[in-house]
Amino acid sequence: MLAQNFPDLQQSNADDDDDMTLSIDSLSGNSCDQNLVKPTGETNVETELTKNTDDDDDGSLCPICLDNWTNSGDRRICALKCGHVFCYKCVYRWLDTQQQKSCPTCKKPASKSEIRLIYAKKLIAIDNSELEIMKERLYLTTEEKNRLQVDLANYVTREGVLKQEISSLRTQIVELSKNRIQGCSDSMYNKKYEPEKRPIKLYTDKSMEICRHSGCRVFDTNTQIDLIIASSKSPIDLFSGFGIKKVDMSTYKPLAFIPLHSQQIRDVHFHPINRWVLTASMDKSFRIVDIHSNVVISSSMLSMPLWSTCWDSTDPNLFYIGTQTGSAFKYDVRNVQEPVSTLSVPGDMSPVVSIASIPPTTEDGIPCGALILCKLNSLWLFEDCRNDYKRDTLPLSGPFISMKYNSSLKQLLVSSRPNNVVSHTRHSVFTLNKTSEGEVVCNTTHTFLGGRMQMLLSKSCFISNQQDYVAAYEESMKCIVLWSINTGERVAVVSTNDAVLDLNGICYNNENYLVSLTQRKMDFLKFV
């Protein structure tokens, strides 16, 4: 009634209601003005929430029905053989209705029997592909770093060696420059009045084939019975292994082949008294053969390949066997099944290339004798102390090729390959002495330098012809070189067509010969 009587008041109240409604709408954010823009921070938050919601749904929805799977019931999570995941009911119905049954995702062939239930309450796969890529890159970078460090260390070592060589050459240049005039005049005087030296020459007196199949490796000689034995591959079809071939010195004719081993023979030695031959082979066995009857009188099998042998210098019943694993065994011919003693070097498993038995020498301080073990990487003296051996290392650098002991000269000949310090092969001649303090000393007579390459384990030797010489095969020059022990000079070079594996100097009928063995033949070189 009040409104009817006062129409202006009613209009005023309506206007107030409209203003109030507009104010509430403005406060609540429901304004109908479309030109109002929301803050940027609020928009980014809503987008991130939406994205996180989508990411949370990824891996929890079935790609067929787009509904969450469960761990039981019809919507239980399962997988096909290809690895894609679905609801059990959805994928079963899919495979049941398709003629060419395949995975809904990758279309690979599938069947209902391949459906596998997954026993997990929640399945979430974390994307670690970038992490694996970074791990692979880290691994490759580490490998490259290690390789560069090794190369750097090698280059630093090489730089030090070259600096030493440069310093030595500079010193030699200075000395030569100071003595050039005096040296030239002295050399002219010496050439004028010095008697002419007669050159040493060798010629091939006889060459004979030992093996047609390239199987020779080592040989030994016995001038008392006019016999040479050489390891050889079997020429007999019924026996495909290796043995020794007997050769008559007087006629240069092969006598017989004795089959012994299934693999290559690495070393052979005549017995110092009896007509026996000791052989060691890569088939892990050694044998003692009666060379007169061609019968094996003793043999034994070890657990590793054998590389070297020698007879004891004082007791004819004892002998030594060197192995590929770095140890040596002492045996008695009266019982070859068990070794008398074992000689080894802890930490050095390189093969025993050569063994030499040294007789007792009181003047040299070795009253009970000793054994020299020439390994591939080190050289050792085992001094006999009656019931035990005292081990000492000899100060020579390897890698070593061969070693021989000359009982008449009481000298050792050790041949070495090139190494990081010396780029040439070395053939060192030295004697052994023991000081009053018990220290073993190597008195080096000469160190002969050869070529710059030596891959084969070619054996060097002593040889005599009015003087004493050292003979060695130089692989890089493909020749046999002789050096004089008296003067230290190279006195002869003999070219060879094939690689020489073993050398031995013999005196037969008052004539001196240098005998060489290749993989197929044996040459007898005679002094002119």
C-alpha positions as CSV (number, residue, x, y, z in Angstrom):
1,M,0.0,0.0,0.0
2,L,2.9,2.2,0.8
3,A,4.3,1.6,-2.6
4,Q,1.0,2.3,-4.3
5,N,0.7,5.6,-2.5
6,F,4.3,6.5,-3.2
7,P,5.3,5.4,-6.7
8,D,8.5,7.4,-6.6
9,L,9.6,5.5,-3.6
10,Q,9.0,2.2,-5.4
11,Q,11.1,3.4,-8.4
12,S,13.9,4.4,-6.0
13,N,13.8,1.0,-4.3
14,A,14.1,-0.7,-7.7
15,D,17.0,1.4,-8.6
16,D,18.7,0.5,-5.3
17,D,18.1,-3.2,-5.9
18,D,19.7,-2.9,-9.4
19,D,22.8,-1.2,-7.9
20,M,23.1,-3.8,-5.2
21,T,22.8,-6.6,-7.8
22,L,25.6,-5.1,-9.9
23,S,27.8,-4.6,-7.0
24,I,27.4,-8.3,-5.9
25,D,28.0,-9.5,-9.4
26,S,31.1,-7.4,-9.6
27,L,32.4,-8.8,-6.4
28,S,31.7,-12.4,-7.2
29,G,33.5,-12.2,-10.6
30,N,30.3,-12.9,-12.6
31,S,30.3,-9.7,-14.5
32,C,28.7,-9.9,-17.9
33,D,31.4,-7.5,-19.3
34,Q,33.3,-9.7,-21.8
35,N,36.1,-7.1,-22.2
36,L,37.5,-7.8,-18.7
37,V,40.9,-9.7,-18.9
38,K,42.1,-12.2,-16.2
39,P,45.5,-11.8,-14.7
40,T,48.4,-13.6,-16.4
41,G,49.5,-15.5,-13.3
42,E,46.0,-16.9,-12.8
43,T,45.9,-18.2,-16.4
44,N,49.2,-20.0,-16.1
45,V,48.2,-21.7,-12.9
46,E,45.0,-23.0,-14.5
47,T,46.9,-24.2,-17.5
48,E,49.4,-26.0,-15.4
49,L,46.7,-27.6,-13.3
50,T,45.0,-28.8,-16.4
51,K,48.2,-30.2,-17.8
52,N,49.0,-32.0,-14.5
53,T,45.5,-33.5,-14.5
54,D,46.1,-34.8,-18.0
55,D,49.5,-36.2,-17.1
56,D,47.9,-37.9,-14.1
57,D,45.3,-39.5,-16.3
58,D,48.0,-40.7,-18.7
59,G,48.7,-44.3,-17.8
60,S,45.6,-44.8,-15.8
61,L,42.9,-44.8,-18.5
62,C,42.1,-47.6,-20.9
63,P,42.8,-46.4,-24.5
64,I,39.6,-48.2,-25.7
65,C,36.9,-47.1,-23.3
66,L,38.8,-44.0,-21.9
67,D,37.8,-45.1,-18.4
68,N,40.0,-45.9,-15.4
69,W,41.0,-49.5,-15.1
70,T,40.8,-51.4,-11.8
71,N,42.7,-54.3,-10.2
72,S,39.7,-56.6,-10.2
73,G,36.4,-57.1,-12.1
74,D,35.7,-56.5,-15.8
75,R,38.0,-53.4,-16.0
76,R,40.9,-55.3,-14.5
77,I,44.2,-54.1,-16.0
78,C,45.9,-56.5,-18.5
79,A,48.4,-56.4,-21.3
80,L,49.0,-58.1,-24.7
81,K,52.2,-59.7,-26.0
82,C,53.3,-56.4,-27.5
83,G,53.2,-54.7,-24.1
84,H,50.2,-52.3,-24.5
85,V,47.8,-52.1,-21.6
86,F,43.9,-52.2,-21.7
87,C,40.9,-53.1,-19.6
88,Y,40.3,-56.9,-19.7
89,K,36.7,-56.6,-20.9
90,C,37.6,-54.0,-23.6
91,V,40.5,-55.9,-25.2
92,Y,38.6,-59.2,-24.9
93,R,35.6,-57.8,-26.7
94,W,37.9,-56.1,-29.3
95,L,39.7,-59.4,-30.2
96,D,36.4,-61.2,-30.2
97,T,34.9,-58.9,-32.8
98,Q,37.9,-58.5,-35.1
99,Q,38.5,-60.8,-38.0
100,Q,42.2,-60.0,-38.2
101,K,42.9,-60.0,-34.6
102,S,45.6,-57.4,-33.7
103,C,46.5,-54.9,-30.9
104,P,44.3,-51.8,-30.9
105,T,47.3,-49.6,-30.5
106,C,50.1,-51.0,-32.6
107,K,48.2,-53.3,-34.9
108,K,50.6,-56.2,-34.3
109,P,48.9,-59.7,-34.5
110,A,47.4,-60.8,-31.2
111,S,45.0,-63.4,-29.7
112,K,42.9,-63.8,-26.7
113,S,45.3,-66.4,-25.3
114,E,48.0,-63.8,-25.2
115,I,46.1,-61.6,-22.7
116,R,48.1,-61.4,-19.5
117,L,46.7,-60.0,-16.2
118,I,48.8,-57.4,-14.4
119,Y,48.9,-57.7,-10.7
120,A,49.4,-54.1,-9.7
121,K,47.2,-51.7,-7.7
122,K,48.5,-48.7,-9.7
123,L,50.6,-48.6,-12.9
124,I,52.8,-45.5,-13.5
125,A,55.6,-45.4,-16.1
126,I,58.3,-42.9,-15.4
127,D,59.9,-41.5,-18.6
128,N,63.6,-41.9,-18.1
129,S,64.7,-41.8,-21.7
130,E,66.6,-38.6,-21.3
131,L,68.4,-40.0,-18.2
132,E,69.5,-43.1,-20.2
133,I,70.7,-40.9,-23.0
134,M,72.7,-38.8,-20.6
135,K,74.2,-41.9,-19.0
136,E,75.3,-43.2,-22.4
137,R,76.9,-39.8,-23.1
138,L,78.6,-39.8,-19.8
139,Y,80.0,-43.3,-20.4
140,L,81.3,-42.4,-23.8
141,T,82.9,-39.2,-22.5
142,T,84.6,-41.2,-19.7
143,E,85.9,-43.7,-22.1
144,E,87.3,-41.0,-24.4
145,K,88.8,-39.3,-21.4
146,N,90.6,-42.5,-20.3
147,R,91.9,-43.1,-23.8
148,L,93.3,-39.6,-24.0
149,Q,95.0,-40.0,-20.6
150,V,96.7,-43.2,-21.8
151,D,97.8,-41.5,-25.0
152,L,99.0,-38.5,-23.1
153,A,101.1,-40.7,-20.8
154,N,102.6,-42.5,-23.8
155,Y,103.5,-39.3,-25.5
156,V,105.0,-37.9,-22.3
157,T,107.2,-41.0,-22.0
158,R,108.2,-40.9,-25.6
159,E,109.0,-37.2,-25.2
160,G,111.4,-38.0,-22.3
161,V,113.1,-40.7,-24.4
162,L,113.5,-38.4,-27.4
163,K,114.9,-35.6,-25.1
164,Q,117.5,-38.0,-23.8
165,E,118.5,-39.1,-27.3
166,I,118.7,-35.4,-28.4
167,S,120.9,-34.6,-25.4
168,S,123.2,-37.6,-26.2
169,L,123.4,-36.7,-29.9
170,R,124.3,-33.0,-29.0
171,T,127.1,-34.2,-26.7
172,Q,128.5,-36.4,-29.5
173,I,128.3,-33.6,-32.0
174,V,130.3,-31.3,-29.6
175,E,132.9,-34.0,-29.0
176,L,133.2,-34.7,-32.8
177,S,133.5,-31.0,-33.5
178,K,136.3,-30.5,-31.0
179,N,138.3,-33.5,-32.3
180,R,137.5,-33.2,-36.0
181,I,140.9,-32.1,-37.2
182,Q,142.9,-34.3,-34.8
183,G,140.6,-37.2,-35.5
184,C,141.0,-36.9,-39.2
185,S,144.7,-36.8,-39.1
186,D,144.9,-39.7,-36.7
187,S,142.6,-41.8,-38.8
188,M,144.6,-41.1,-41.9
189,Y,147.8,-42.1,-40.1
190,N,146.2,-45.3,-38.8
191,K,144.8,-46.3,-42.2
192,K,148.3,-45.8,-43.7
193,Y,150.2,-47.8,-41.2
194,E,147.6,-50.2,-39.7
195,P,147.8,-53.7,-41.1
196,E,144.8,-54.7,-43.2
197,K,142.1,-56.8,-41.4
198,R,141.0,-60.0,-43.1
199,P,137.2,-60.0,-43.5
200,I,135.2,-63.0,-42.2
201,K,133.1,-64.8,-44.7
202,L,130.8,-67.8,-44.5
203,Y,129.3,-69.8,-47.3
204,T,126.6,-72.5,-47.4
205,D,128.3,-75.9,-47.3
206,K,125.1,-77.9,-47.3
207,S,121.4,-77.2,-47.3
208,M,118.9,-80.0,-46.5
209,E,115.1,-80.2,-46.1
210,I,113.9,-81.3,-42.7
211,C,110.2,-80.9,-43.1
212,R,107.9,-80.3,-46.0
213,H,105.1,-78.9,-43.9
214,S,106.8,-76.0,-42.1
215,G,106.9,-77.6,-38.7
216,C,110.5,-77.2,-37.5
217,R,111.3,-75.1,-34.4
218,V,114.5,-76.2,-32.5
219,F,117.5,-78.5,-32.8
220,D,120.5,-79.7,-30.9
221,T,123.8,-81.3,-31.8
222,N,126.1,-84.0,-30.4
223,T,129.5,-84.2,-32.1
224,Q,130.5,-87.3,-30.1
225,I,128.0,-89.5,-31.9
226,D,127.9,-87.4,-35.1
227,L,124.2,-86.7,-34.7
228,I,121.8,-83.8,-35.0
229,I,118.2,-83.8,-33.9
230,A,115.6,-81.3,-35.1
231,S,112.0,-80.9,-34.2
232,S,109.7,-81.5,-37.1
233,K,106.1,-82.1,-38.2
234,S,105.4,-85.7,-38.9
235,P,105.8,-86.9,-42.5
236,I,103.7,-90.0,-41.6
237,D,100.0,-89.8,-42.6
238,L,99.1,-92.2,-39.7
239,F,100.6,-89.8,-37.1
240,S,99.7,-86.1,-37.6
241,G,101.7,-84.8,-34.7
242,F,105.3,-83.7,-34.1
243,G,108.5,-85.5,-33.4
244,I,112.3,-85.3,-33.9
245,K,114.3,-86.1,-37.0
246,K,117.8,-87.6,-36.7
247,V,120.4,-86.3,-39.1
248,D,123.9,-87.8,-39.7
249,M,126.6,-85.1,-39.5
250,S,129.1,-86.9,-41.6
251,T,126.8,-87.5,-44.6
252,Y,124.2,-84.8,-44.1
253,K,121.5,-87.4,-44.5
254,P,118.3,-87.8,-42.4
255,L,118.3,-91.2,-40.6
256,A,114.9,-91.6,-39.0
257,F,111.8,-89.7,-37.7
258,I,110.6,-90.4,-34.1
259,P,106.9,-89.4,-33.4
260,L,106.5,-88.0,-29.9
261,H,104.0,-85.2,-29.4
262,S,100.6,-84.1,-30.7
263,Q,101.6,-80.4,-30.8
264,Q,104.7,-78.4,-31.6
265,I,108.0,-79.1,-29.8
266,R,109.4,-76.0,-28.1
267,D,112.8,-77.3,-26.9
268,V,115.1,-80.3,-27.3
269,H,118.4,-81.2,-25.5
270,F,120.9,-84.1,-25.6
271,H,121.8,-85.7,-22.4
272,P,125.4,-84.8,-21.4
273,I,126.4,-88.5,-20.9
274,N,123.8,-90.9,-22.1
275,R,122.3,-91.1,-25.6
276,W,119.1,-89.6,-24.4
277,V,117.1,-86.6,-25.7
278,L,114.8,-84.5,-23.6
279,T,111.8,-82.8,-25.4
280,A,109.2,-80.3,-24.2
281,S,106.0,-79.7,-26.1
282,M,103.0,-77.4,-26.3
283,D,100.8,-80.5,-25.7
284,K,101.8,-80.1,-21.9
285,S,104.1,-83.2,-21.9
286,F,107.8,-83.9,-21.8
287,R,109.6,-87.1,-23.0
288,I,113.0,-88.7,-22.6
289,V,113.9,-90.7,-25.7
290,D,116.7,-93.3,-26.2
291,I,118.2,-92.0,-29.4
292,H,119.8,-95.3,-30.2
293,S,116.7,-97.5,-30.0
294,N,114.2,-94.6,-30.8
295,V,112.2,-95.6,-27.7
296,V,110.6,-93.3,-25.2
297,I,111.9,-94.3,-21.8
298,S,110.1,-91.7,-19.6
299,S,107.3,-89.2,-20.1
300,S,105.0,-87.1,-18.0
301,M,102.0,-84.8,-18.5
302,L,101.6,-81.4,-16.8
303,S,98.7,-79.0,-16.6
304,M,100.1,-76.3,-18.8
305,P,102.1,-76.0,-22.1
306,L,105.9,-76.4,-21.8
307,W,108.4,-74.0,-23.4
308,S,111.9,-74.9,-22.4
309,T,114.2,-77.6,-21.0
310,C,117.8,-78.2,-19.8
311,W,119.8,-80.9,-18.0
312,D,121.5,-80.2,-14.7
313,S,125.2,-79.2,-15.1
314,T,126.4,-81.3,-12.1
315,D,123.9,-84.2,-11.6
316,P,123.1,-86.1,-14.8
317,N,119.9,-87.5,-13.2
318,L,118.3,-84.1,-12.8
319,F,116.6,-81.9,-15.4
320,Y,114.4,-78.8,-15.5
321,I,111.2,-77.9,-17.4
322,G,110.0,-74.3,-18.0
323,T,106.3,-73.7,-18.5
324,Q,104.1,-71.2,-20.2
325,T,102.7,-69.9,-16.9
326,G,106.1,-68.7,-15.6
327,S,107.1,-71.6,-13.3
328,A,109.9,-74.2,-13.6
329,F,110.0,-77.7,-12.3
330,K,113.0,-79.8,-11.3
331,Y,112.7,-83.5,-12.0
332,D,114.7,-86.7,-11.4
333,V,114.9,-89.2,-14.3
334,R,114.2,-92.0,-11.8
335,N,110.8,-90.6,-11.0
336,V,109.3,-88.2,-13.5
337,Q,105.8,-88.3,-12.1
338,E,106.4,-85.8,-9.3
339,P,108.8,-82.8,-9.4
340,V,111.6,-82.6,-6.9
341,S,111.1,-78.8,-6.5
342,T,109.2,-75.9,-8.0
343,L,110.8,-72.5,-9.0
344,S,108.5,-69.6,-9.5
345,V,108.4,-65.8,-9.4
346,P,105.3,-64.3,-7.7
347,G,103.6,-61.7,-9.9
348,D,105.3,-62.7,-13.1
349,M,103.3,-65.2,-15.1
350,S,105.2,-64.8,-18.4
351,P,106.5,-67.9,-20.1
352,V,109.9,-69.3,-19.4
353,V,111.7,-68.8,-22.8
354,S,115.0,-70.5,-21.8
355,I,116.6,-72.3,-18.9
356,A,120.4,-72.6,-18.2
357,S,122.1,-74.6,-15.4
358,I,125.4,-73.0,-14.2
359,P,127.9,-75.3,-12.6
360,P,129.5,-74.4,-9.2
361,T,132.1,-71.7,-9.4
362,T,133.9,-70.8,-6.2
363,E,135.8,-67.9,-7.7
364,D,132.5,-66.3,-8.9
365,G,130.9,-66.7,-5.5
366,I,128.4,-69.4,-6.6
367,P,129.8,-72.5,-4.8
368,C,126.7,-74.8,-5.3
369,G,125.7,-73.7,-8.8
370,A,122.6,-71.9,-9.9
371,L,119.8,-71.9,-12.4
372,I,119.0,-69.0,-14.8
373,L,115.4,-68.5,-15.7
374,C,114.9,-66.3,-18.8
375,K,111.3,-65.4,-18.8
376,L,109.5,-63.3,-21.4
377,N,109.5,-60.2,-19.2
378,S,112.3,-60.8,-16.6
379,L,115.6,-62.6,-15.9
380,W,116.1,-64.5,-12.7
381,L,119.0,-66.3,-10.9
382,F,118.1,-69.2,-8.6
383,E,121.2,-70.0,-6.5
384,D,121.3,-73.5,-5.2
385,C,121.5,-73.5,-1.4
386,R,121.5,-77.3,-0.9
387,N,117.9,-77.7,0.3
388,D,116.4,-74.5,-1.2
389,Y,117.0,-71.8,-3.8
390,K,117.8,-68.1,-3.3
391,R,116.1,-66.0,-5.9
392,D,117.7,-62.8,-7.4
393,T,116.6,-60.7,-10.3
394,L,119.2,-59.8,-12.9
395,P,119.3,-56.1,-14.1
396,L,118.6,-56.5,-17.8
397,S,115.6,-55.1,-19.6
398,G,113.3,-57.2,-21.8
399,P,111.2,-58.4,-23.5
400,F,113.6,-61.4,-23.9
401,I,113.9,-63.7,-26.9
402,S,116.4,-66.3,-25.9
403,M,119.3,-67.2,-23.6
404,K,122.4,-69.5,-23.8
405,Y,125.2,-70.3,-21.4
406,N,128.8,-71.0,-22.6
407,S,130.5,-73.1,-20.0
408,S,134.0,-72.7,-21.5
409,L,133.7,-68.9,-21.6
410,K,131.5,-68.8,-18.5
411,Q,129.4,-66.2,-20.3
412,L,125.7,-65.7,-20.8
413,L,124.2,-64.5,-24.0
414,V,120.7,-62.9,-23.6
415,S,118.8,-61.5,-26.6
416,S,116.0,-58.9,-26.2
417,R,113.4,-57.3,-28.3
418,P,113.1,-53.5,-28.8
419,N,111.4,-51.6,-26.0
420,N,110.3,-48.1,-25.2
421,V,113.8,-47.1,-24.2
422,V,116.0,-48.9,-26.8
423,S,114.5,-49.1,-30.3
424,H,116.9,-52.0,-31.4
425,T,117.2,-55.6,-30.6
426,R,120.0,-56.3,-28.1
427,H,122.3,-59.2,-27.6
428,S,124.1,-58.9,-24.3
429,V,127.2,-60.9,-23.3
430,F,128.0,-60.9,-19.6
431,T,129.4,-62.9,-16.7
432,L,128.0,-63.4,-13.2
433,N,129.8,-62.5,-10.0
434,K,128.7,-62.4,-6.4
435,T,130.1,-59.7,-4.0
436,S,131.1,-60.3,-0.4
437,E,127.7,-58.8,0.6
438,G,125.9,-61.4,-1.3
439,E,124.8,-59.2,-4.2
440,V,124.7,-60.7,-7.7
441,V,126.5,-58.5,-10.3
442,C,126.2,-58.8,-14.1
443,N,129.6,-57.8,-15.7
444,T,128.5,-56.9,-19.2
445,T,131.2,-57.5,-21.8
446,H,129.3,-56.3,-24.9
447,T,125.8,-55.3,-25.9
448,F,125.3,-55.7,-29.6
449,L,122.5,-53.7,-31.3
450,G,120.5,-55.3,-34.1
451,G,117.5,-54.3,-36.1
452,R,114.4,-52.4,-35.1
453,M,111.9,-55.3,-35.3
454,Q,111.9,-58.8,-33.9
455,M,108.6,-60.7,-33.8
456,L,109.9,-64.2,-33.8
457,L,111.5,-65.9,-30.7
458,S,114.7,-66.7,-32.7
459,K,117.5,-68.1,-30.7
460,S,121.0,-66.7,-30.8
461,C,124.2,-68.6,-30.1
462,F,128.0,-68.6,-29.4
463,I,130.4,-69.7,-32.2
464,S,134.2,-70.0,-32.3
465,N,136.6,-69.8,-35.2
466,Q,140.0,-68.6,-34.0
467,Q,138.0,-66.0,-32.1
468,D,134.7,-66.1,-30.2
469,Y,131.6,-64.6,-31.9
470,V,127.9,-64.1,-31.3
471,A,125.5,-65.1,-34.1
472,A,121.9,-63.9,-34.2
473,Y,119.1,-63.6,-36.8
474,E,117.9,-60.1,-37.5
475,E,114.3,-60.2,-38.6
476,S,114.2,-56.6,-39.9
477,M,117.2,-57.2,-42.1
478,K,116.5,-60.8,-43.0
479,C,120.1,-61.9,-42.3
480,I,122.3,-63.6,-39.8
481,V,124.8,-61.2,-38.2
482,L,128.1,-62.1,-36.5
483,W,129.7,-59.9,-33.8
484,S,133.2,-60.4,-32.4
485,I,133.3,-60.8,-28.6
486,N,136.9,-59.7,-28.5
487,T,136.5,-56.4,-30.4
488,G,132.7,-55.8,-30.2
489,E,132.5,-55.1,-33.9
490,R,130.1,-56.6,-36.5
491,V,132.3,-58.9,-38.6
492,A,129.9,-60.7,-41.0
493,V,126.4,-60.6,-42.5
494,V,124.8,-63.6,-44.2
495,S,121.5,-63.1,-46.1
496,T,118.8,-65.6,-45.7
497,N,115.6,-66.2,-47.7
498,D,113.6,-67.7,-44.8
499,A,113.2,-66.7,-41.2
500,V,115.8,-68.4,-39.0
501,L,114.4,-69.9,-35.7
502,D,117.4,-71.5,-34.2
503,L,121.2,-71.2,-34.4
504,N,124.0,-73.3,-33.1
505,G,127.8,-73.3,-33.5
506,I,129.6,-76.6,-33.8
507,C,133.1,-77.8,-34.4
508,Y,133.3,-81.1,-36.4
509,N,136.4,-82.6,-37.8
510,N,138.4,-79.5,-36.9
511,E,136.1,-77.4,-39.0
512,N,133.8,-74.8,-37.5
513,Y,130.2,-74.5,-38.7
514,L,127.2,-72.3,-38.0
515,V,124.1,-74.3,-38.3
516,S,120.7,-72.6,-38.9
517,L,117.2,-74.0,-38.8
518,T,114.1,-72.5,-40.5
519,Q,110.6,-73.9,-40.6
520,R,111.5,-76.3,-43.4
521,K,115.3,-76.7,-43.9
522,M,118.7,-76.7,-42.2
523,D,121.7,-74.9,-43.5
524,F,125.4,-75.6,-42.7
525,L,127.4,-72.4,-43.0
526,K,131.2,-72.9,-43.1
527,F,134.0,-70.3,-42.5
528,V,136.1,-69.5,-45.5
